[in-house]
Amino acid sequence: MAAKRKDDKGRLLKTGERQRNDGTYEYRYQIRGKRQSLYSSTLEGLRKLEDQLVSDRHAGIKISNNSAKLDDFFNVWCDTKRGLKDNTYNNYKYMYRQFVSPALGREKVSSIKKSDIKRFYNRVLEIDGVKLSTADNIQTVLHQVLQVAVDDNYIRINPSDNALKELKLSHNYDSDKRMALTVEQQRLLMSYLDESEMFKHWRPIITVMLGTGMRAGEVTGLRWKDVDLENGTIDVNHTLVFYNRNHKQTYAINTPKTPSSIRTIPMLDSVKEAFLEEKRNQEESGLYCKSIIDGYQDFVFCNRFGEVLNLGVINKALRRIMVDCNEKVWENHEGDDMPLLLPRISCHSFRHTYATRLCESGMNIKVIQGLLGHSDISTTMNIYVDVTKELRDMAMDDLAKYLEEKKIS
């Protein structure tokens, strides 16, 4: 009978185990006639891997396919994922290819650990400098791709479970605050647009966004037939999306973000005047909208070529407006105090500003929810709580000044 094999420390080795020439350990086994190996620097570590192998076999984990890469499961996800709007689906694919694939795509899915996922998020947040909102989108698609591997029994658990949430807590990250314009800043912006020859053509669409709280895609997709000037209402029933498809920039019409987003918004007088101003400007310049998208046409807002506007173009214009306005403020400012300036603004800033003005006016929270098209009242409540806190603080400041004037405190 052949003698039992031992390692260099005199320990008996099990069938399939061996100590390699460099002192590390290997366990050999076969699956469907093909030899596979596990490796470890210690015998204890090797036997933990062996135990895991046995456990995986009992759990039905497909250990014969442990060479499958994360990118392989992304391709499966792309082929099987349904129920997403085109722009959301394309955004998720972009996030994966831009951030996940270069870092983890060629890794064996069976070897990806939770610590790898956390290191990945540390890198994209701290080195790449992505915003938390972007990281949330990355987490959504990464978790779904890894879940494909879980559901098909290639791995036991999803290593991305709560990975980003735990990272936020450990680093005390907070979501980017969506800042609304104050009343004074809103007044400054509109005053500047009234006087600016360079940017005054942006005044109608900015007025509409500030006076309706519509999402960017809802505003840019608005048609003249959706605007009832006689009755003073706006019918929000679709949204315009812009994305790359097969390396080509394209537009599409989608249903609104949620069923609650289908709504009718009453016009303020300033909004009605903005539509009339836009109509006059287009008639005077001989401009008309040439775009036809999924059968939709006659869009209210278009560029000088008669094509629909997209979010990127509007936000770039808003950055130029902010810079130019603030430069004008500094040119006319005297004294050492800090003048009133515009903050960095975007289309979503105007939606948040509209919501803030509604809250400040004391409007019923359910009415605000309906006007904004929020499906979840908690989204509206988050804005309401922020606004009421600011109003409370202002009221306390006024009280302190009053008490000081009366020499009570």
N, C-alpha and C positions, 0 to 999 in steps of 0.2 A: 504494500500500500504506500502510495506516495506521501511524503511528509507534508504536513500543513505548512503553507507559506506564512512567513512573518515579516513585519517591517523592521527597520533598523533599531527599533526600541523593544523588539521581542514580542510585539503584539500580534495575535493571530489575525489573519486577513480572511474575510469571507469570500465565498465564490464570486468571481467577477471583480474583486478588488485587487489592486496591485500598487506597489510603491514605485514611482518612476525614478530614473537615474538622478534627477535633480532634487529628489526628496519629497516631491509633491505626490498626491494620490489620485488614482483614476478608478472609476467603476465602469465596467463594460456590461452592456446588456443589448438585447436584440428586440427589434419590433418589425414584424413582417419580413424577417430574414435579413434586415439591415442592421449593422452594428452601430450602436450609439454609445456615447461616453459622457460621464460626469466627471468634473475635476474639482479638486480643492487642495489648498496648501496644507491642510491637516486632516488626519483620519476622522476626527470628530466632525469636522465640517462636511467631509464627504458623506458620512453616515446620516447627517441631517438631510442632505440632498437625496439620499437613497430613500429615507422615510417619506420625504415629500413626493418622490416619484411614485411610491406605493400608494400614498394617499390620493394623488391625482388620478391614478388608474382606477381606484375604487369610486372616485367622484365622476368618472367619465371624461376627464380632461383629455383632449387630443394631444397626447405627448408625442405622437409620431409626427406632428406638424409644428414642433416647437421652433422651427426656423422661420415661420411666417413673420413678416415685417409689419410695422405699424402702417406703412403706406399701403400694404396689401388690404388691410381692413378699411382704410379710408376709401379705396376703390370700391369695396363692397358696399360701404355706407352710401357712396354716391349713386350706386346702381339701385339701391333698395329704399332710400329715404324718400318719403312722400309726405304730402300735407303741408309743405312750406311754400310760401309765396316765392316767386322767382327771385326777387331782389334779396330776400332773406337767405335763400338757398345759395345764391351766388356769393353773398357776403361771407357765409360760413366756409365755402370752398376757398375763397380768397384768404381768409384768416388761417386756415390749415396750411395752405401752400406757402404763404408768406412767412409764418412763424413756426408752426409745428414741424412741418416736413424737413426743413433744413437741420433742425436740432434733434428730432427723434424719429423721423420717418424711416430710416434704415435700421433702426434698432429692432431686435427680435421682440415681439410683443410679450413673449413669455419671460423676458429678462427685465422689463421695465418695472421699476419699483416706485413706491410713493415718493421716496426721497429724490428720485430722478425727476418726477413731475414738479416737486417743490423747487429743485434747483433750476428747472426750466423757467418757472414763473419768476423766480428771483432775477434771472437774467433778463427776461423781457421787460420787467418792471423797473429794474435798477440800472441796467446797462443800455437796453434798447430804448428805455424811456417811454414805453407805451402807457396810455391812460388806463385806469381801472375799467372803464366801460369797454375798452378794446379787449382787455384781459378777460373780462366776463364773456365776451363773444368767443374768444379762443377756447375758454373752458367749456362752453356749451358744445362746440363741435368736437373737441378732444374727448370729452366724456362720452359722447355718443359713439364715436369711432371705437373707443376701448370697450364700450358696452356691447358692440357687435361681437368682439372677441369673447366676452363673457357669455353672451347668449348662445354662441356656437360652441361653447365648452373648450375654448383654447386656453383660457385662463380662468382662475377660480373667482377672483374679485377684481373690481375695477380700481386700479391704483390712483385714479384721479378723483375718487370720491372725496368731496369736501376739501380738496387740496388748496384751492384758491381761497376758500373761506378761512381755513386755518392760517394761511399766510397773511391775510388781511388783519386777523386778530393779533398775530404775533408781532407784526410790524406797525400795528395801530394805524393802518391805512383807513382813510375815509373816502367816500365817493366824492368825485368832483362836484362841487356845489354849482348848481345852475343859477347864475345870478340874474335877477331881474333889474331893469333900469329903475332908478328912483324917479319920482315925479319930476325932480329938477333935471335929471339926466335926460329923461324923455322929452322934456320941454326944450332942452339944449339941442338935442338931435333934430327935432322938427324945425326949430328956428334956423338951424344951419342949413337944412335942406331947402327951406324957403328962400334963402339968400344965395345958395350955391348954383352958379350956372353949370358947373361941371357935373354935379350929381343930382340936380333937381328932378331929372327924369326917373330917379329911383323913388321919389316921394310917394307916388300912388301905391306901389306894392308894399312899401314899408308901412304906410298908413293902414293898409288893409291887414297886414300881419299884426300890427300893434292893436288894432281895433276889433280883431276877431279871434285871435289866438289859434288860427288855423296852422296845421303842420305844413312844412315847406312843400311837400308833395301835393297836399290838398290845394294850396294856393297856386302853385305853378300849373296844376292840372285843371284849374277852374276854367269853365267855358262861359261865354256870355249867356247861354241858355240857362246856366245855373244861378245867374244873378238876376233877381227880380227887383228892379229899381222902383217899380211902381208901388209894390207892397213892402219894400225895404227888407228883403230876406235873401239869404244865401243858402243854396241847397248843396250840402256836402255829401256826395254819393260815390266818389272814386278818388284815387290818388295816382299821381304820375311818378314813376320810378325810372331811374337812370342807372345803368350798369354796363359792364363789359360782357359780351357774349361772343365766344370764339374770337377773342382779340379784337372785337369791333364794338365801339360804343353805340349803345342803342337805348331807346325809350320803350316803355310799356305802360299800359293802364292796368292798375290792380284795384281790387275792392279795398275799401278803407282798412286801417290797421286792425280794428275790431268791429263787431256789429254795432257797438255803442258809438263808433265814430261816424256812422251815418246819422246826420242831424241837420236841423235847420237853424241858422244863426241869424238873429235880428241885426239889422245894420244900425250902427251909430250914424249920426249925420255926417261925421268926418269920413267915415268909410264910404258912404254913398257919394259924397263929393269926390273922393279919390277915384272911384270907378268912372264918374263923369269926366274927371280930368284926364284919366287914361284914354277914354274914348275920344276926347277932343284932341289930345296929342297925336293919336294915331291917324285921325282924320286929317289933321293939318299937315302931317308929314307923308301922307299917302301910304302909310304902313298897314299891312294886314297880315294875319297869321297864315302861314303856308303849311304848317305842320298838320299831318293827319296820322294819328297814332291809334292803332287798334280800332279804327272807325271813328275815333273822337277827333273833333276839329273845332275851329273857331275859338281857340284859347284866348283868355283875356290878356295875359301878359306874355310878351315875346320880345326877342332881341331885335336889333336894327336890321337883321336879315329876314325877319318874319318867322324865326324858329322859336320853339318853346324854350323857356329858361330852365337851367338845372341848378341844383343846390350849390354846387361848387362855385359857379359864376356869381351867384348872389352873395355868398359868404366872402368871396374875394373883394367884391365891391364894398361890402360892409367894413372890411378891414381898411380899405383905402379911405372910406368916409370917416372912420374913427380917427385915423392918423391926421387927415387934413383938417378935420374939425378941431382936434386938440392943438394942432400947430397954430390955427387961427386964434384960439383962446389964449395961448401963450403970447402971441404977438400983441394982443390988446390988453394983456394983464399988467397991472401995476401993483407994486408992493411985494412984500416977502411971503405973504400967506399963500397957501396952495389953492389954485383956482379949481372950479368945477370942471372936470374932464369926463369924457366918455370912456367907459371900460371897454375891454375887448367884447365885441358883440357878434352874434350869429343869428340865423333865422330862429333857432330855438330860444334865444334870449327874448325875442319878441313874444313868443308863446308864453313864456314864463312871466314876462312883464304884464301881459293881458290878464293872466290868472291872478297876479298880485293885485292889480287894480280892482278886480272883481272882489277879492277878499277884503281889501281896504274899504270898499264901499259898503261892507256889511251884508252883501248878498247871501242868500241861503246857500248852504254848501251843496245841496242836491242840484240846485239850479246851475251852480258853477260846474259841477261834474258833467251835466248835460251839455252845456255850452262848449266845454273843452273836449267832449267825446271820450272821457275816461271810462273804461269798463270797470275799474276797481276804485271804490271810494277812497281807499287808503292813499292812492296817488294824489288825489285832490286834497286829502287831509294833510299830507306832508307839506304842501304849499301853504295851506291855511294856518297850520301850526306855526310855521316860520314867520308868516306875516303878522299874526296876532302877537307873537313874542316881541317882534320889533315895535309894534304899536304900544304894547305894554311898557317896554323900556322907554319909549318916547314919552309916554304919559307920566312915568315915574320921574323922568328928567324935568318935565314941566312942573310936577308937584314940588320937587326939590327947589327949583327956582322960585316958585311962589312962596314957599315957606321961608326961604332966605330973604326975599323981599319984605316979608311981613315980620322978619326977625323972630320967627317962631322956633327955628332950629339953629 
